[in-house]
Amino acid sequence: MTNILPQLTAAAAQAARVARAVTPAQLTDPTPAAEWNVQALANHLVLWTGYNFELRARGETVSEELQRRDFAASPDWAEDYAARLDLALAAWADPAAWTGDLKVGDASMPAATVAALNLLELVLHGWELAAATGQAFAPDDSVAETALGLVEEYAGMYRSFPGGFAEALPVAADAPAFERALALSGRDPRWTRR
């Protein structure tokens, strides 16, 4: 797997932009991920694409305390998230972060694969947060094509996880790459707030 730091950087910028536009009144709104409201989704993004991604660059994992924290309860959560994304990207700018294997659950996975899966977290959940709060999420072509390739490669793995990908939804073969990635991951690209 190639170093996808440019795509991660672009996706993180989109996720930070979306987070900064979330209002406190929207935190209880539904999201395309039926099991999460906006606040739960924001907490997931902050924990896994911010804190965990930074720690993974050093071979570490998030603590139980961090996993229980309600990040979005803080009025400055979006700015804190943007700063945490910057720290994570800086950690992954070190070429050593991309080498070796990292423990993931009871298995191990190449560090580059962990980074790739984080790109999926950023774009798929970033899109969900944008859709839930009435915002656009339009990754550039490089991010969209990379995300589509990763969804194609890892959809089976994600479907095997409880709460992972739903079954693929129909989408036109000539639809934009990001729409195809969303549909293949079980997300409806046309989902709107109700």
C-alpha positions as CSV (number, residue, x, y, z in Angstrom):
1,M,0.0,0.0,0.0
2,T,1.3,3.4,-0.9
3,N,1.6,6.3,1.5
4,I,-1.8,8.1,1.4
5,L,-0.9,11.0,3.6
6,P,-2.1,13.6,1.0
7,Q,-5.5,12.0,0.9
8,L,-5.6,11.7,4.7
9,T,-4.7,15.4,5.0
10,A,-7.5,16.4,2.5
11,A,-10.0,14.2,4.2
12,A,-9.1,15.5,7.7
13,A,-9.5,19.1,6.4
14,Q,-13.1,18.2,5.2
15,A,-13.9,16.5,8.5
16,A,-12.6,19.5,10.5
17,R,-14.6,21.9,8.4
18,V,-17.8,19.9,8.9
19,A,-17.2,19.6,12.6
20,R,-16.7,23.3,13.0
21,A,-20.1,24.0,11.4
22,V,-22.1,21.7,13.8
23,T,-24.3,23.7,16.1
24,P,-25.1,22.6,19.7
25,A,-28.8,22.3,18.7
26,Q,-27.9,19.7,16.1
27,L,-26.2,17.3,18.6
28,T,-29.4,15.3,19.2
29,D,-30.3,15.1,15.5
30,P,-30.3,11.7,13.7
31,T,-27.6,10.6,11.3
32,P,-27.4,8.2,8.4
33,A,-25.9,5.8,11.0
34,A,-29.2,4.9,12.7
35,E,-27.6,3.8,15.9
36,W,-25.9,7.3,16.4
37,N,-27.1,10.8,16.8
38,V,-24.9,13.7,15.8
39,Q,-23.2,13.8,19.2
40,A,-22.4,10.1,19.2
41,L,-21.1,10.3,15.7
42,A,-18.9,13.3,16.6
43,N,-17.5,11.5,19.6
44,H,-16.7,8.5,17.3
45,L,-14.9,10.7,14.8
46,V,-12.9,12.5,17.5
47,L,-11.9,9.3,19.3
48,W,-10.9,7.2,16.3
49,T,-9.8,9.6,13.6
50,G,-8.2,12.0,16.1
51,Y,-6.8,10.5,19.3
52,N,-6.5,6.9,18.1
53,F,-5.0,7.7,14.8
54,E,-2.3,9.8,16.4
55,L,-1.5,7.1,19.0
56,R,-1.4,4.4,16.3
57,A,1.5,6.3,14.6
58,R,3.5,5.5,17.7
59,G,2.2,1.9,18.1
60,E,-0.1,2.8,21.0
61,T,-3.9,2.6,21.5
62,V,-6.6,4.7,23.2
63,S,-7.2,4.3,26.8
64,E,-10.5,3.2,28.4
65,E,-10.9,6.7,29.8
66,L,-10.7,8.2,26.3
67,Q,-13.2,5.6,25.0
68,R,-15.7,6.8,27.6
69,R,-15.2,10.5,27.1
70,D,-18.0,12.7,25.7
71,F,-15.8,15.0,23.6
72,A,-18.8,16.7,21.9
73,A,-20.1,17.9,25.3
74,S,-17.3,20.5,25.3
75,P,-18.3,23.8,23.6
76,D,-14.8,23.8,21.9
77,W,-15.0,20.2,20.7
78,A,-14.7,21.0,17.0
79,E,-11.6,23.1,17.5
80,D,-10.1,20.5,19.7
81,Y,-10.9,17.9,17.1
82,A,-9.2,20.0,14.3
83,A,-6.1,20.3,16.5
84,R,-6.1,16.6,17.3
85,L,-6.3,15.9,13.5
86,D,-3.3,18.1,13.0
87,L,-1.3,16.2,15.6
88,A,-2.3,12.9,14.1
89,L,-1.3,14.0,10.6
90,A,2.0,15.2,12.0
91,A,2.6,11.9,13.6
92,W,1.9,10.0,10.3
93,A,4.2,12.4,8.5
94,D,7.1,10.4,10.0
95,P,7.9,7.6,7.5
96,A,8.5,5.2,10.4
97,A,4.8,5.4,11.2
98,W,4.0,3.6,8.0
99,T,6.2,0.6,8.7
100,G,5.7,-2.6,10.7
101,D,2.5,-4.1,12.1
102,L,0.1,-2.7,14.7
103,K,-2.0,-4.8,17.1
104,V,-5.7,-4.5,16.2
105,G,-7.9,-6.4,18.6
106,D,-6.5,-9.9,18.8
107,A,-4.7,-9.7,15.4
108,S,-2.0,-7.5,13.8
109,M,-2.2,-5.4,10.7
110,P,0.3,-3.4,8.7
111,A,0.6,0.2,9.8
112,A,-0.2,1.4,6.3
113,T,-3.5,-0.6,6.3
114,V,-4.4,1.0,9.7
115,A,-3.8,4.4,8.0
116,A,-6.0,3.4,5.0
117,L,-8.8,2.3,7.3
118,N,-8.6,5.7,9.0
119,L,-9.1,7.3,5.7
120,L,-12.4,5.4,5.4
121,E,-13.4,6.5,8.9
122,L,-12.7,10.1,8.0
123,V,-14.6,10.1,4.7
124,L,-17.5,7.8,5.5
125,H,-18.3,9.2,9.0
126,G,-17.3,12.7,7.8
127,W,-20.0,12.4,5.1
128,E,-22.5,11.1,7.7
129,L,-21.8,14.1,9.9
130,A,-22.2,16.5,7.0
131,A,-25.4,14.9,5.8
132,A,-26.9,14.9,9.3
133,T,-26.2,18.6,9.7
134,G,-27.1,19.8,6.2
135,Q,-23.6,20.3,4.9
136,A,-21.8,19.2,1.7
137,F,-19.0,16.7,1.9
138,A,-17.3,16.5,-1.5
139,P,-13.8,14.9,-1.3
140,D,-11.5,15.6,-4.2
141,D,-11.0,13.0,-6.9
142,S,-7.9,11.5,-5.3
143,V,-9.6,11.0,-2.0
144,A,-12.8,9.7,-3.6
145,E,-10.9,7.2,-5.8
146,T,-8.8,6.0,-2.9
147,A,-11.8,5.6,-0.7
148,L,-13.7,3.7,-3.4
149,G,-10.7,1.3,-3.8
150,L,-10.5,0.8,0.0
151,V,-14.2,0.2,0.3
152,E,-14.0,-2.4,-2.5
153,E,-11.0,-4.0,-0.7
154,Y,-12.3,-4.0,2.8
155,A,-16.1,-4.2,2.5
156,G,-16.2,-7.9,3.4
157,M,-14.1,-7.3,6.6
158,Y,-16.3,-4.4,7.7
159,R,-19.5,-6.4,7.1
160,S,-18.2,-9.1,9.4
161,F,-18.0,-6.6,12.3
162,P,-21.1,-6.0,14.5
163,G,-22.3,-2.5,13.5
164,G,-20.0,-2.5,10.4
165,F,-21.0,-2.0,6.8
166,A,-24.6,-2.8,5.7
167,E,-25.1,-4.6,2.5
168,A,-24.2,-2.6,-0.6
169,L,-26.9,-0.4,-2.1
170,P,-27.6,-0.1,-5.8
171,V,-25.8,2.7,-7.6
172,A,-25.1,3.5,-11.2
173,A,-21.8,2.2,-12.5
174,D,-21.0,5.6,-13.9
175,A,-21.9,7.4,-10.6
176,P,-19.1,9.5,-9.1
177,A,-16.5,7.5,-7.2
178,F,-17.5,8.8,-3.8
179,E,-21.2,8.0,-4.4
180,R,-20.1,4.5,-5.4
181,A,-18.0,4.2,-2.2
182,L,-20.9,5.3,0.0
183,A,-23.3,2.8,-1.7
184,L,-20.8,-0.1,-1.6
185,S,-20.4,0.6,2.2
186,G,-24.2,0.4,2.7
187,R,-24.8,4.1,2.9
188,D,-27.4,5.9,0.8
189,P,-25.7,8.8,-1.0
190,R,-29.1,10.5,-1.2
191,W,-29.8,10.4,2.6
192,T,-31.1,13.7,3.9
193,R,-32.1,15.0,7.3
194,R,-35.8,14.4,8.0
